[in-house]
């Protein structure tokens, strides 16, 4: 959402085009975000990958399975 004076302040990573876009550009179904800055949106894929790796490690520790997930 925009701020009080109508400025677009949120940033999104478009997974179709690979571009960073401000709020209101493109289709919402193609976006990761919102992010507070352009730089944060540029790092969206790296953040998702790191989060998935952390969750996979937590799942493995919880189940007692030391093998890395396949896929």
MDAnalysis code that builds the backbone (N, CA, C; Angstrom):
import MDAnalysis as mda
import numpy as np

u = mda.Universe.empty(213, n_residues=71, atom_resindex=np.repeat(np.arange(71), 3), trajectory=True)
u.add_TopologyAttr("name", ["N", "CA", "C"] * 71)
u.add_TopologyAttr("resid", np.arange(1, 72))
u.add_TopologyAttr("resname", ["UNK", "UNK", "UNK", "UNK", "UNK", "UNK", "UNK", "UNK", "UNK", "UNK", "UNK", "UNK", "UNK", "UNK", "UNK", "UNK", "UNK", "UNK", "UNK", "UNK", "UNK", "UNK", "UNK", "UNK", "UNK", "UNK", "UNK", "UNK", "UNK", "UNK", "UNK", "UNK", "UNK", "UNK", "UNK", "UNK", "UNK", "UNK", "UNK", "UNK", "UNK", "UNK", "UNK", "UNK", "UNK", "UNK", "UNK", "UNK", "UNK", "UNK", "UNK", "UNK", "UNK", "UNK", "UNK", "UNK", "UNK", "UNK", "UNK", "UNK", "UNK", "UNK", "UNK", "UNK", "UNK", "UNK", "UNK", "UNK", "UNK", "UNK", "UNK"])
u.atoms.positions = np.array([
    [0.835, -1.179, 0.000],
    [0.000, 0.000, 0.000],
    [0.881, 1.243, 0.000],
    [0.331, 2.316, -0.508],
    [1.069, 3.562, -0.526],
    [1.050, 4.245, 0.831],
    [1.856, 5.269, 0.964],
    [1.845, 5.989, 2.229],
    [0.716, 7.015, 2.230],
    [0.688, 7.884, 3.235],
    [-0.425, 8.803, 3.405],
    [-0.622, 9.788, 2.262],
    [0.411, 10.130, 1.524],
    [0.240, 11.098, 0.440],
    [0.172, 10.422, -0.924],
    [-0.065, 9.112, -0.931],
    [-0.276, 8.413, -2.182],
    [0.980, 7.928, -2.876],
    [2.119, 8.029, -2.219],
    [3.363, 7.552, -2.808],
    [3.429, 6.035, -2.691],
    [3.954, 5.393, -3.701],
    [4.161, 3.954, -3.656],
    [5.482, 3.697, -2.932],
    [5.404, 3.008, -1.794],
    [6.593, 2.858, -0.973],
    [7.054, 1.413, -0.830],
    [6.279, 0.458, -1.290],
    [6.653, -0.944, -1.177],
    [7.297, -1.414, -2.478],
    [8.188, -2.399, -2.353],
    [8.898, -2.942, -3.499],
    [8.617, -4.438, -3.613],
    [8.618, -4.947, -4.830],
    [8.316, -6.342, -5.102],
    [9.311, -6.898, -6.108],
    [9.549, -8.219, -6.021],
    [10.366, -8.906, -7.010],
    [9.418, -9.665, -7.912],
    [9.457, -9.394, -9.216],
    [8.604, -10.063, -10.187],
    [9.293, -11.351, -10.628],
    [8.703, -12.511, -10.285],
    [9.333, -13.794, -10.586],
    [9.255, -14.148, -12.066],
    [8.395, -13.510, -12.818],
    [8.279, -13.760, -14.258],
    [9.353, -12.993, -15.024],
    [9.507, -11.720, -14.711],
    [10.454, -10.877, -15.458],
    [11.830, -10.794, -14.814],
    [11.920, -11.127, -13.508],
    [13.183, -10.986, -12.798],
    [13.503, -9.544, -12.450],
    [12.516, -8.673, -12.541],
    [12.716, -7.253, -12.279],
    [12.145, -6.867, -10.917],
    [12.698, -5.818, -10.346],
    [12.163, -5.224, -9.127],
    [11.184, -4.144, -9.550],
    [10.001, -4.152, -8.924],
    [8.955, -3.199, -9.287],
    [8.401, -2.539, -8.038],
    [7.919, -1.324, -8.212],
    [7.244, -0.652, -7.116],
    [5.804, -1.131, -7.050],
    [5.202, -0.912, -5.905],
    [3.807, -1.259, -5.689],
    [2.943, -0.714, -6.829],
    [2.029, -1.550, -7.292],
    [1.105, -1.115, -8.334],
    [1.536, -1.486, -9.733],
    [2.742, -2.007, -9.913],
    [3.209, -2.415, -11.229],
    [3.052, -3.922, -11.354],
    [2.665, -4.387, -12.498],
    [2.581, -5.816, -12.757],
    [1.435, -6.490, -12.017],
    [1.322, -7.800, -12.235],
    [0.290, -8.596, -11.591],
    [0.777, -9.060, -10.225],
    [-0.056, -8.931, -9.225],
    [0.297, -9.322, -7.871],
    [0.632, -10.797, -7.731],
    [0.068, -11.627, -8.601],
    [0.325, -13.065, -8.501],
    [1.739, -13.425, -8.935],
    [2.437, -12.521, -9.581],
    [3.791, -12.770, -10.069],
    [4.866, -12.210, -9.141],
    [4.473, -11.696, -7.982],
    [5.395, -10.955, -7.126],
    [5.741, -11.675, -5.832],
    [6.979, -11.453, -5.379],
    [7.391, -11.766, -4.023],
    [7.476, -10.435, -3.296],
    [6.993, -10.376, -2.098],
    [7.064, -9.140, -1.337],
    [5.770, -8.885, -0.603],
    [5.630, -7.745, -0.010],
    [6.391, -6.523, -0.230],
    [7.686, -6.470, 0.573],
    [8.612, -5.673, 0.073],
    [9.878, -5.405, 0.732],
    [9.964, -3.902, 0.984],
    [10.668, -3.498, 2.037],
    [10.717, -2.074, 2.383],
    [11.618, -1.236, 1.483],
    [12.490, -1.892, 0.707],
    [13.416, -1.134, -0.139],
    [13.683, -1.898, -1.433],
    [14.204, -1.189, -2.416],
    [14.584, -1.808, -3.687],
    [15.657, -2.879, -3.446],
    [16.615, -2.562, -2.583],
    [17.706, -3.493, -2.312],
    [17.196, -4.800, -1.702],
    [16.247, -4.698, -0.787],
    [15.676, -5.902, -0.171],
    [14.939, -6.732, -1.218],
    [14.213, -6.084, -2.116],
    [13.499, -6.803, -3.172],
    [14.480, -7.463, -4.141],
    [15.611, -6.815, -4.417],
    [16.618, -7.403, -5.296],
    [17.179, -8.699, -4.721],
    [17.199, -8.815, -3.395],
    [17.703, -10.007, -2.735],
    [16.622, -11.035, -2.418],
    [15.452, -10.903, -3.017],
    [14.319, -11.767, -2.698],
    [14.621, -13.239, -2.927],
    [15.184, -13.600, -4.060],
    [15.430, -15.017, -4.344],
    [16.463, -15.606, -3.395],
    [17.487, -14.848, -3.069],
    [18.494, -15.318, -2.122],
    [17.874, -15.505, -0.738],
    [16.986, -14.599, -0.339],
    [16.326, -14.709, 0.960],
    [15.426, -15.935, 1.012],
    [14.697, -16.194, -0.068],
    [13.831, -17.372, -0.128],
    [14.667, -18.645, -0.059],
    [15.766, -18.683, -0.802],
    [16.634, -19.868, -0.790],
    [17.200, -20.115, 0.601],
    [17.680, -19.070, 1.259],
    [18.248, -19.209, 2.601],
    [17.191, -19.684, 3.587],
    [15.981, -19.151, 3.474],
    [14.897, -19.555, 4.370],
    [14.531, -21.019, 4.152],
    [14.474, -21.463, 2.902],
    [14.164, -22.861, 2.590],
    [15.249, -23.801, 3.114],
    [16.514, -23.416, 2.970],
    [17.609, -24.234, 3.485],
    [17.531, -24.349, 5.001],
    [17.198, -23.255, 5.671],
    [17.064, -23.282, 7.124],
    [15.909, -24.197, 7.530],
    [14.783, -24.088, 6.860],
    [13.630, -24.930, 7.183],
    [13.926, -26.404, 6.916],
    [14.644, -26.694, 5.824],
    [15.025, -28.080, 5.532],
    [15.917, -28.642, 6.636],
    [16.865, -27.837, 7.117],
    [17.762, -28.280, 8.183],
    [16.983, -28.505, 9.480],
    [16.036, -27.614, 9.773],
    [15.214, -27.789, 10.974],
    [14.345, -29.042, 10.868],
    [13.790, -29.294, 9.686],
    [12.994, -30.506, 9.482],
    [13.848, -31.752, 9.676],
    [15.053, -31.752, 9.122],
    [15.946, -32.901, 9.246],
    [16.310, -33.136, 10.707],
    [16.581, -32.070, 11.456],
    [16.919, -32.208, 12.874],
    [15.727, -32.732, 13.662],
    [14.551, -32.280, 13.339],
    [13.344, -32.688, 14.051],
    [13.025, -34.164, 13.808],
    [13.223, -34.625, 12.565],
    [12.914, -36.016, 12.236],
    [14.073, -36.958, 12.523],
    [15.263, -36.404, 12.785],
    [16.438, -37.231, 13.013],
    [17.046, -37.763, 11.724],
    [16.650, -37.179, 10.610],
    [17.153, -37.601, 9.300],
    [18.300, -36.671, 8.911],
    [19.514, -37.225, 8.833],
    [20.683, -36.411, 8.499],
    [20.886, -36.224, 7.006],
    [20.104, -36.918, 6.178],
    [20.270, -36.804, 4.728],
    [19.647, -35.493, 4.251],
    [20.319, -34.831, 3.312],
    [19.737, -33.606, 2.763],
    [18.501, -33.952, 1.933],
    [17.544, -33.027, 1.860],
    [16.348, -33.300, 1.064],
    [16.672, -33.413, -0.414],
    [15.919, -34.209, -1.102],
    [16.103, -34.368, -2.565],
    [15.207, -33.376, -3.287],
    [15.701, -32.925, -4.433],
    [14.851, -32.056, -5.244],
    [15.511, -30.870, -5.637],
])
